[in-house]
Amino acid sequence: MRGSLRVTLRLAWRNLWRNYRRTLIMLAAVVVGVWAMIFMTALMRGMVDDMVKDGIRTLPGHVQVHHPSFQDDPSVANSLDPPTDTLLEVLDRPEVVAWASRIKVPAVVSSERNTRGVVLVGIDPERERDLSFVAGDMAEGRFLEGPEDQGLVVGRRLLERLETDLGKRVVVMSQDRENEIADRGFRVVGVYDSRLQAQEEGFIFAGRATVQRLLQMDDQVSEIAVLGLDYRNVDGLRDRVAAAAGPGVAVQAWPELEPYLGSMLPMMDGFVLVWIVVVFLALAFGLVNTLVMAVFERVREIGLMLALGMTPGHIRSQIVAESTFLLALGLLVGDVLAWLTIRPLEKGIDLSIVGEGLEMFGAASVLYPAFRWEDVVLANVIVLVLGFLASLSPAIRASRYEPVEALTKV
Amino acid sequence: MGLTLRLAWRNLWRHPRRTWLTTGAMIFSNVILVFMISMQVGIYQMMIDNSLRASTGHLQVQAEGYSEKQKIRQTVPDVERLAADLKAGLGLDAVAPRASTFALASSADRSFGIQIMGVDPEAETRVSSLPGLVDEGRFLESLDAREIVIGTVLARNLKVGVGDELTLMGSGRDGSFAAAIATVVGILDAGNSEMNRSLAEVPLAFFQDTFAMGSAGHSVVMLAPDLFQVSALESRVRALLPAGGDLVALDWDELMPGLKQAIQADIASAAFMYLVLIVLVAFSVLNTQLMSVLERTREFGVVMSLGVSPGRLGRLILLEAVLMGLVGLVVGVAIGGALVVWFSIHGLSFPGLEEMAGQFNLPDRIYMQVTATGLFFGPTIVLLASVLASLYPMTRLHWLEPVEAMRAA
């Protein structure tokens, strides 16, 4: 049996190269198809990964705790007490990479020349370092130094809109717990550059304690943000945080907080699958065609082999093996080619000519392709399995010839 | 030619299975191309239409530099007169004056910083979709009433409903303190959470009065009958603008650069995918045609020795490819077109569309559009690619030596 398998495989391999032109053309088609499957997938994955990661850095965090009414009415009135001991215990576990409590309220910031509506975020700078974008994106000046810091960090674009500068004073106005207007002068001590312009214009940062005093909110906060290990898998973390946080608060994971971003990951998985299958189907016509031709021109030979006692099963496996060799070879070359073309691009592809358009999608203007082994394996398995199925029809046809009829066929 | 055509057609059906498999590849790609391109055309038109109608219009006249800095001092003087002049000069109905500034809006319990727009209620209905999107109450009616309409999320955030009052505070054009009280008469649902969060419109005269604008505004908004007439309209507007002023005409791409680029980025990635499909079809055709030439070597040797020129045989091969391509085109367009027609009536939805729709001002079902571009652009390229792919098999004919060819196995 093992010997006959070897014969089958050797025959299949040799048959493949009898008409080398046809095999090479088909091989080229498989290589192009496989390359396109993996390359396109890596580009799209890279874009979506970055969108989600940027979104999480802005949000930020994987899981957030709020007052139940905060999402509908983001005001100081809907604040939380700082984390209790039970919650702290969960937050100190190793599955939590970082967490921070912060104040987040709508505010108005005015310079001498201009006024803008923004979101004022009161933060613990040390905690925020591992969590949100701002600490890493500082362009000028300094980051906040502690919850008591009296300074203000703003985005570069907001600074331009306000026509003011680093070191100048601006007035920040918001509502305190009593619904009275509270305002305070802040010196701009730092400027950040963000990958998304909307962030640069929309968020200003101040020390947590300073903001709490301004808004008379004692030690209350607007939200607790928690960063876990993997953004793709946050349900467990959310449930544990929810259990520890107790009733009376809303605990949500990022896909619920940002439904657009949340819908991107499953949509991307769907897209990758559809793309791979569509490319395969386009290939399959050529593949089946090649096999049909190969069988057709060998009818007499097949008849002879059958007459000499080769079983129809042998003929079938020979055709299937021929197709599998072809696909495997194409996959190998296509995979390597895809890897070779993606590697140099991993430093980032500059797409700033359509940067503002990508921002509408929520994507930054530098695209980092993400070469993921799962996707490569998926593409390879799909091609091999569907390829096997596609080769069955010509293989079965070939094995059903009547030896005598086939032998006498011109 | 009649003979060649008949020969080509018959040659195709010498191997019906092979021919169908090759045309099958074309039909498959054509159906996908027709479907996808029609969907794209439909989505882009809706994206552009919905976004522009909800906000910037097709064309605006503004003070130079206003679109970047948006300072209250960068005004269009006598904005209503200019709007009336443009309306008369262009013979266009959809012309509306607007003014806009930042202000603090306060209800009894909440305050938010918002961008407030002053509009001419009657003219606005002709350039914007917003007056038609009133969820509760009504749109603004008179030019000088102390009324305001706001987006649904803003209303929720401010905790106000129809009939409640809002205090508006900001600074006037001259830098003076500006304040006014306006009654909420309507709440709008623009279908996009970002707009619903920030939308606030008041009558133009009330705006001018409150923010010390005099008769000035910030823009004149125009809507062309369709997108293709925008650039012609733009040059006519330029000619009508008062000479020596600092007024400029900006089209939608300059007003909302993200939109066109979003579409371009999407087209680029789609084009890559289509290209791959087309290349795969071309390989399939190349393979089939090469095989059909090689297996006919003896036959070609015979006809060539009888005096048929290689050129004529070449045309035969080409014609075979064209015929195959045409069959693929007709069947592909028929099936793809049927799908498009079905979805243009019943609409299409897929998981994730609703979330995306919110981001791009789209309805949550896509109704495709039956257009010539959508139906024929992709299949025509597939046809051309198939013809190109048969060029290599054709060249092999020129190397054919009749005598040797006849002896070929």
Interface residues (C-beta under 8 A of the other chain):
Chain A: N19 R21 R22 I25 M26 A28 A29 V32 G33 A36 M40 L43 M44 D72 D73 P74 S75 A77 P106 A107 V108 R113 N114 T115 R116 G117 V118 R161 M173 S174 Q175 N179 I181 P259 Y260 G262 S263 M264 P266 M267 G270 W275 V278 V279 L281 A282 L283 F285 G286 V288 N289 T290 V292 M293 F296 E297 L351 I353 V354 G355 E356 G357 L358 E359 M360 F361 G362
Chain B: H15 R17 R18 L21 T22 G24 A25 F28 S29 I32 K69 Q70 K71 F102 L104 S106 A108 D109 R110 S111 F112 G113 I114 Q115 R156 N157 K159 G170 S171 P257 G258 L259 K260 Q261 A262 I263 Q264 A265 A268 S269 F272 M273 V276 L277 V279 L280 V281 F283 S284 L286 N287 T288 L290 M291 L294 E295 F350 P351 G352 E354 E355 M356 G358 Q359 F360
